[in-house]
Amino acid sequence: MRRKKQIFLSLGIAIVLLAMTWWVNLRRDTEETIQVLAARCDIPAGSCIESEHLTLISIPVSLNRAGYLENQESAVGQWATNFLAEGEFITANRLHNRAGGLSYPDAGPGRRLITLKLEPAAANGFWLTAGNYIDLFLIPHARDQENEMLILEQIRVMAVLDENTGHRLTDTRITTTTGRLICLDLNIEQAGLILGHLGSHDIRIAVVNENPAR
């Protein structure tokens, strides 16, 4: 009699376990899912988020308790406040709408600012101001076939600065101020090219003076 009870008890436990397994699997199969943002790769702190940094992953709705972002538009152009590891789900509190420190005008992915100190004769007599476009010529000190002149076209002047104060100069003050610096809006490749040739090349600029397209 006792053996029969043990058999019935074992069968009952097995049935309960099977029922629970079936219920869990059924819930897993029928639960609604959503797509949330995750880091496609490691993203260092302070990086500007770009679309190639992101991927979408489907998870059950019940797991989105932290409020993971659900579309790329909510993250692209934002800045990572902390390191984001590959595969990590992304929440709004891990991003900021601007980088720390100063906010520069017309910031964008891949943009870099470099400030150069040029003599007036090399900078169109400083007859220029923020918004002008220039062509920048890197002229090697030793002219030969291995050291040719390099030209970077259509570079925007972000600001003309007072060397002593760092303040931006308007077009009405540029010609009356000594010690002027030119801040340029570049991409990463252009910035690297200029910085890599500072010791071996002279820099001259030509202000673009073309009529706007009509």
C-alpha positions in Angstrom: 0.0 0.0 0.0 2.8 2.4 0.9 4.6 1.6 -2.4 1.4 2.4 -4.3 1.2 5.8 -2.6 4.8 6.5 -3.4 4.2 5.7 -7.1 1.1 7.9 -7.2 3.0 10.7 -5.5 5.9 10.4 -8.0 3.4 10.4 -10.9 1.7 13.5 -9.4 4.9 15.4 -9.1 5.9 14.5 -12.6 2.6 15.7 -14.0 2.9 19.0 -12.1 6.4 19.5 -13.5 5.3 18.7 -17.0 2.3 21.1 -16.7 4.6 23.9 -15.4 7.1 23.3 -18.2 4.3 23.4 -20.8 2.9 26.6 -19.3 6.3 28.3 -19.3 7.0 27.3 -22.9 3.5 28.4 -23.9 4.0 31.8 -22.2 7.4 32.1 -23.9 5.9 31.4 -27.3 2.9 33.7 -27.0 4.4 36.7 -25.1 4.7 39.8 -27.2 8.2 40.9 -28.1 9.7 44.3 -29.0 12.9 45.4 -30.6 15.3 47.4 -28.5 18.6 49.1 -29.1 21.9 47.5 -28.2 25.5 48.4 -28.8 26.8 46.6 -31.9 30.4 47.2 -30.7 32.2 48.7 -27.7 31.4 52.4 -27.5 33.9 54.5 -25.5 32.6 57.2 -23.1 32.3 60.5 -24.8 31.7 59.1 -28.2 29.0 60.6 -30.5 26.6 57.8 -31.3 26.3 56.8 -35.0 24.0 54.3 -36.7 26.8 51.8 -37.2 27.3 51.7 -33.5 23.8 50.3 -33.0 21.8 47.2 -33.6 18.2 46.1 -32.8 17.5 43.0 -30.7 14.1 41.4 -30.0 13.2 40.7 -26.4 10.0 39.9 -24.5 8.1 43.0 -23.4 8.3 41.9 -19.8 12.1 42.2 -19.9 12.0 45.9 -20.9 11.6 47.1 -17.3 14.5 49.5 -17.6 13.0 51.4 -20.6 15.5 50.4 -23.3 15.4 52.7 -26.4 13.4 51.2 -29.3 14.7 53.1 -32.4 17.9 54.4 -33.7 16.6 58.0 -34.1 16.5 58.3 -30.3 20.2 57.6 -30.0 22.0 58.7 -33.2 23.7 62.1 -32.6 23.6 61.7 -28.8 26.8 61.3 -26.7 27.7 58.3 -24.6 28.1 59.4 -21.0 29.7 56.1 -20.0 31.4 53.2 -21.7 28.9 50.9 -23.5 30.0 47.3 -24.0 29.2 45.3 -27.1 25.7 43.8 -26.7 24.7 46.2 -23.9 21.1 47.4 -24.1 20.9 51.2 -24.3 18.8 53.4 -22.0 18.2 57.2 -22.3 20.2 57.9 -19.0 23.3 56.5 -20.7 23.2 59.2 -23.3 23.4 63.0 -23.4 22.3 65.4 -26.1 25.7 67.1 -26.1 29.3 66.4 -25.2 30.7 67.7 -22.0 32.5 71.0 -22.0 31.9 73.7 -24.5 29.1 73.4 -27.2 30.5 74.4 -30.6 28.2 75.6 -33.4 27.1 73.1 -36.1 28.6 70.1 -34.3 28.2 66.8 -36.2 29.6 63.3 -36.4 33.2 63.2 -37.5 33.8 67.0 -37.3 37.0 68.3 -35.8 38.2 71.9 -35.0 41.8 73.0 -35.5 43.1 76.5 -34.8 46.1 77.7 -36.8 48.3 80.8 -36.2 49.2 82.3 -39.6 50.8 85.5 -40.7 48.5 88.0 -42.4 50.2 87.4 -45.8 49.4 83.7 -45.5 45.8 84.3 -44.5 44.5 86.8 -47.1 45.5 89.6 -44.8 42.9 88.3 -42.4 40.2 89.7 -44.8 37.8 86.9 -43.8 35.5 85.9 -41.0 33.5 83.0 -39.7 31.5 81.4 -42.5 34.0 82.0 -45.2 35.3 79.0 -47.2 39.0 78.6 -48.0 41.3 76.3 -49.9 44.3 75.4 -47.7 47.7 74.7 -49.3 50.4 72.7 -47.6 53.7 73.6 -49.3 56.7 71.4 -48.5 59.9 73.1 -47.4 61.9 70.8 -49.7 60.2 70.6 -53.2 60.8 67.3 -54.9 58.7 64.5 -56.3 58.3 62.9 -52.9 57.1 66.1 -51.3 54.4 67.6 -53.4 52.1 70.4 -52.5 48.9 69.2 -50.8 45.6 71.1 -51.3 42.5 70.8 -49.1 39.5 72.5 -50.7 36.3 74.1 -49.4 37.2 74.3 -45.7 34.9 76.4 -43.6 36.3 79.1 -41.2 34.6 78.5 -37.9 36.0 81.6 -36.2 38.8 84.1 -36.2 40.1 84.4 -32.7 42.1 87.0 -30.7 45.4 85.3 -29.8 45.6 87.0 -26.4 42.0 86.5 -25.2 40.7 83.6 -27.2 37.6 85.7 -28.0 36.0 85.4 -31.4 36.5 88.5 -33.6 33.9 90.0 -35.8 34.7 91.3 -39.3 34.7 94.9 -37.9 37.5 94.1 -35.4 39.7 91.7 -37.3 41.7 94.3 -39.2 42.4 96.3 -36.1 43.5 93.5 -33.8 47.0 92.0 -33.7 47.5 88.4 -32.9 44.9 86.5 -34.9 44.1 82.8 -35.0 42.0 80.9 -37.6 39.7 78.1 -36.4 38.8 75.6 -39.1 36.0 73.0 -39.4 37.5 69.7 -40.7 36.9 66.0 -40.8 39.2 63.6 -39.1 41.3 62.8 -42.2 41.9 66.5 -43.0 42.8 67.3 -39.4 45.3 64.4 -39.4 46.8 65.5 -42.7 47.4 69.1 -41.4 48.8 68.1 -38.1 51.1 65.5 -39.7 52.7 68.1 -42.0 53.0 71.1 -39.6 56.8 70.8 -39.2 57.7 70.1 -42.8 55.2 72.3 -44.7 54.2 75.9 -44.9 50.5 76.7 -44.8 48.9 79.2 -47.1 45.2 79.8 -47.6 43.1 81.2 -50.5 39.6 82.5 -49.7 37.0 81.0 -51.9 35.4 83.9 -53.8 32.8 82.2 -56.0 29.3 83.4 -56.6 26.7 81.2 -54.9 24.9 78.8 -57.2 21.7 80.4 -58.5 
